[in-house]
Amino acid sequence: MPELSHANVVVSAAKRTDDGGAAPRVAVVRVYEVEGRVTPDIALILGPKAVGAWEANLIEDDLGERTVTSNAVRIGLRPFEVKTLKLRLQALSSEGRHVRRTTR
């Protein structure tokens, strides 16, 4: 489960994407602000190594790419706003280590 840098922001859902054509290493994370405060610069800190991130709407259509820096995605939220992110996670080897796959 991802961690968040602010106590007034919670993860409401974390799952694999519903997109039948997406790779199995794509996860959807939904977060929201619970105290009615504008909260800029929230770090969504990721457990498995993320290699890409996209903001999405509630039905998981891509809205735009987000930058992954130091294994975190930074976002801002308005009061009570819900935000959905799609994360492409690096694959694990059979030994449980992260491996970077290349496309051919």
C-alpha positions as CSV (number, residue, x, y, z in Angstrom):
1,M,0.0,0.0,0.0
2,P,1.4,3.4,-0.9
3,E,2.2,5.9,1.9
4,L,1.1,9.6,1.9
5,S,3.1,12.6,3.2
6,H,0.0,14.3,4.7
7,A,-2.3,13.0,7.4
8,N,-5.4,14.7,5.9
9,V,-5.1,12.7,2.7
10,V,-6.1,9.0,2.6
11,V,-5.9,6.1,0.1
12,S,-9.5,5.0,-0.6
13,A,-8.7,2.3,-3.2
14,A,-5.7,0.4,-4.5
15,K,-6.2,-2.2,-7.2
16,R,-5.1,-3.5,-10.6
17,T,-6.5,-1.5,-13.5
18,D,-9.8,-2.6,-15.1
19,D,-8.3,-1.9,-18.6
20,G,-8.2,-5.4,-20.2
21,G,-5.4,-4.3,-22.6
22,A,-3.1,-3.0,-19.9
23,A,-0.1,-4.8,-18.6
24,P,-0.6,-6.7,-15.3
25,R,1.8,-4.4,-13.5
26,V,-0.5,-1.3,-13.8
27,A,-2.1,-0.4,-10.5
28,V,-4.8,2.2,-9.8
29,V,-4.6,4.3,-6.6
30,R,-7.4,6.6,-5.5
31,V,-6.8,9.3,-2.8
32,Y,-8.9,12.0,-1.3
33,E,-8.5,15.0,1.1
34,V,-10.6,14.5,4.3
35,E,-10.4,17.8,6.3
36,G,-11.6,20.4,3.8
37,R,-8.1,22.0,3.3
38,V,-6.2,22.8,0.1
39,T,-3.2,20.5,0.3
40,P,-0.4,21.2,-2.2
41,D,2.7,19.1,-2.7
42,I,1.5,15.7,-1.4
43,A,4.0,12.8,-1.9
44,L,2.4,9.5,-2.8
45,I,5.3,7.2,-1.7
46,L,5.3,3.9,-3.6
47,G,6.4,0.5,-2.2
48,P,7.2,-1.4,-5.5
49,K,9.4,0.7,-7.8
50,A,7.1,2.8,-10.0
51,V,8.4,3.4,-13.6
52,G,5.5,5.6,-14.7
53,A,2.4,7.4,-13.4
54,W,-0.7,9.0,-15.0
55,E,-3.5,10.9,-13.5
56,A,-6.9,9.4,-14.5
57,N,-10.6,10.2,-14.1
58,L,-12.9,8.1,-11.9
59,I,-13.5,5.7,-14.8
60,E,-9.8,5.3,-15.2
61,D,-9.3,7.2,-18.5
62,D,-5.9,8.8,-18.7
63,L,-5.7,12.5,-18.2
64,G,-2.0,13.1,-18.3
65,E,1.4,11.8,-17.3
66,R,2.8,12.5,-13.9
67,T,6.5,12.5,-12.9
68,V,7.9,9.8,-10.7
69,T,10.9,11.1,-8.6
70,S,12.6,9.2,-5.8
71,N,9.9,6.5,-5.9
72,A,7.2,9.1,-5.3
73,V,4.5,10.9,-7.3
74,R,3.6,14.5,-6.1
75,I,0.1,15.8,-6.4
76,G,-2.0,18.6,-5.0
77,L,-5.7,18.4,-3.8
78,R,-8.5,20.9,-3.2
79,P,-10.8,20.4,-0.2
80,F,-12.4,17.0,-0.3
81,E,-11.1,16.4,-3.8
82,V,-10.7,12.8,-5.1
83,K,-7.8,12.0,-7.4
84,T,-7.1,8.8,-9.3
85,L,-3.6,7.7,-10.4
86,K,-2.5,4.8,-12.6
87,L,1.0,3.5,-11.8
88,R,3.2,1.3,-14.0
89,L,5.2,-0.8,-11.5
90,Q,8.6,-2.4,-12.3
91,A,8.3,-6.2,-12.5
92,L,9.8,-8.5,-9.9
93,S,12.2,-11.3,-10.7
94,S,11.5,-14.8,-9.3
95,E,13.9,-13.9,-6.4
96,G,11.7,-10.9,-5.5
97,R,14.0,-8.3,-6.9
98,H,12.9,-5.5,-9.2
99,V,13.9,-6.0,-12.8
100,R,13.7,-3.5,-15.6
101,R,12.1,-4.8,-18.8
102,T,12.9,-3.4,-22.2
103,T,10.5,-3.3,-25.1
104,R,11.7,-4.7,-28.4
